[in-house]
Amino acid sequence: MNTSIVGRHVTLTDELKLHIESTIDTFKKYNLDMISVNAIVSQEQKHGKNVITFEYVLNIANIDTVVVKQKDKDLHSAIDIATDRVCKILRRHADKIKAHDATKLTNIEIAEQEDNIAKELEKFDTEIVPMKLASYKPVEIEEALTDLKGSDALFKVFYDMDDNFRVLYKMKDGKSFGLY
């Protein structure tokens, strides 16, 4: 994580830099992929009064840039309020990520599911007979139609020349055919 502390119209003391760096270190506890954190301290004169503005700019992977500005008369209180606001934003984002982790498909017991599927299929063993395609090579639709007409089968499953999976079937009248 890249960090930078910039002072605009303000001289930054070592004590002030340490205070800002310690607040930035608190952001690490949220385990987010932070690319950079910029802290900007600026001082302005408005209506004859000094106003101090403290700003955090956080670049975090997979979310938009987070910008928090805080104006105050006292620099330390501006830093603390801005830090609290950033922590709230980061905590919310970290909670969203943790909430999604609970529903990941990788956490589901696959072996348990396979056992359930096998039990369900055993119920249909007498009714369903698994079959394989006679040929996996592409077949012209006209050729499949000729094969179906020449057999007693009700349908023919095949791949057409465009590699589409097709089903050709006899209609109830026995004279016309349908194609999926």
C-alpha positions in Angstrom: 0.0 0.0 0.0 1.4 3.4 -1.0 0.9 6.2 1.4 1.5 9.9 1.0 1.0 12.8 3.3 0.8 16.3 1.7 0.6 19.6 3.4 -0.8 22.6 1.5 -0.1 25.9 3.1 0.7 24.0 6.3 4.1 22.8 7.6 3.9 19.2 8.7 5.8 18.3 11.9 7.2 14.9 12.6 4.6 14.5 15.4 1.8 15.3 13.0 3.1 12.9 10.4 3.3 10.1 13.0 -0.3 10.8 14.1 -1.5 10.6 10.5 0.5 7.4 9.8 -0.9 5.7 12.9 -4.4 6.5 11.7 -3.6 5.1 8.3 -2.3 1.9 9.9 -5.8 1.3 11.4 -7.2 0.9 7.9 -5.1 -2.3 7.5 -7.3 -4.3 10.0 -10.1 -4.4 7.4 -8.0 -6.7 5.1 -9.0 -4.9 1.9 -6.7 -4.6 -1.1 -5.8 -1.0 -0.7 -3.6 0.4 -3.5 -2.9 3.8 -2.1 -3.9 6.2 0.7 -3.3 9.9 0.4 -3.7 12.3 3.3 -3.9 16.0 2.4 -3.8 18.7 5.0 -4.7 22.2 3.8 -5.3 25.6 5.5 -7.5 28.3 4.1 -8.6 31.7 5.2 -12.4 32.2 5.1 -14.0 35.3 6.5 -10.9 36.2 8.4 -10.7 32.8 10.1 -8.3 29.9 9.6 -10.1 26.8 8.5 -8.2 23.5 8.3 -9.3 20.9 5.8 -8.1 17.3 6.2 -8.8 14.9 3.3 -8.3 11.1 2.8 -8.2 9.7 -0.8 -8.2 5.9 -0.8 -7.8 3.8 -3.9 -9.1 0.3 -3.1 -9.2 -2.6 -5.6 -12.7 -3.6 -6.9 -14.5 -0.5 -5.5 -14.5 3.2 -6.4 -12.1 5.7 -4.9 -13.1 6.7 -1.4 -12.7 10.5 -0.7 -13.4 11.9 2.7 -13.0 15.6 3.5 -13.3 17.1 7.0 -13.2 20.8 7.9 -12.5 21.9 11.5 -10.8 24.6 13.5 -8.5 22.0 15.1 -6.3 19.8 12.9 -6.2 16.8 15.3 -10.0 16.7 15.6 -10.4 16.9 11.8 -8.0 14.0 11.4 -9.9 11.9 14.0 -13.3 12.6 12.6 -12.1 11.8 9.0 -10.5 8.6 10.2 -13.7 7.5 11.9 -15.7 8.2 8.7 -13.2 6.2 6.6 -13.3 3.3 9.1 -17.1 3.3 8.8 -16.9 3.0 5.0 -14.2 0.3 5.1 -16.1 -1.7 7.8 -19.3 -1.6 5.7 -17.4 -2.8 2.6 -15.5 -5.5 4.6 -18.9 -6.7 6.0 -20.3 -7.0 2.5 -17.4 -9.2 1.5 -17.7 -11.4 4.5 -21.5 -11.8 4.0 -20.9 -13.0 0.5 -18.2 -15.5 1.6 -20.9 -17.5 3.5 -22.7 -18.3 0.3 -19.8 -19.4 -1.9 -20.4 -22.6 -3.8 -17.0 -23.8 -2.8 -18.1 -24.2 0.8 -20.9 -26.6 -0.1 -20.2 -30.3 0.6 -19.9 -31.8 -2.9 -19.7 -35.4 -1.8 -23.0 -35.0 0.1 -24.7 -33.7 -3.0 -23.3 -36.5 -5.1 -24.7 -39.1 -2.7 -28.1 -37.4 -2.8 -28.1 -37.4 -6.6 -27.1 -41.0 -6.7 -30.0 -41.9 -4.4 -32.4 -40.0 -6.5 -31.2 -41.7 -9.7 -31.6 -45.2 -8.1 -35.3 -44.5 -7.8 -35.6 -44.3 -11.6 -33.4 -47.2 -12.5 -36.3 -49.2 -13.7 -37.8 -46.4 -15.7 -34.7 -44.6 -17.2 -32.2 -46.4 -19.2 -29.0 -44.4 -20.0 -27.9 -44.4 -23.6 -25.1 -43.0 -25.5 -25.1 -41.4 -28.9 -24.3 -43.8 -31.7 -22.0 -41.2 -33.3 -20.6 -37.9 -32.2 -19.7 -36.8 -35.7 -21.9 -34.1 -37.3 -24.7 -35.4 -39.4 -26.7 -33.6 -42.1 -30.4 -33.2 -41.2 -31.5 -34.9 -44.4 -29.3 -38.0 -43.5 -30.8 -38.1 -40.0 -34.3 -37.9 -41.5 -33.6 -40.8 -43.8 -32.2 -42.9 -40.9 -35.3 -42.1 -38.8 -37.7 -43.0 -41.6 -35.9 -46.3 -42.2 -36.1 -47.3 -38.5 -38.9 -48.1 -35.9 -37.4 -45.4 -33.5 -39.6 -42.5 -32.5 -36.7 -40.0 -32.4 -33.1 -39.5 -33.3 -30.6 -37.5 -31.4 -27.5 -36.1 -33.3 -25.2 -33.1 -33.8 -25.8 -31.1 -37.0 -23.1 -29.7 -39.2 -23.0 -26.5 -37.1 -22.3 -28.6 -34.0 -25.7 -28.0 -32.6 -27.3 -30.7 -30.5 -30.5 -31.7 -32.3 -33.5 -34.0 -31.8 -35.5 -35.2 -34.8 -38.8 -37.0 -33.9 -41.9 -38.5 -35.5 -45.2 -36.8 -35.0 -48.3 -38.7 -33.7 -49.7 -39.0 -37.2 -46.5 -41.0 -38.2 -46.1 -39.1 -41.5 -44.6 -35.7 -40.4 -41.5 -35.0 -38.3 -40.4 -32.3 -35.8 -36.9 -30.9 -35.2 -35.5 -29.3 -32.1 
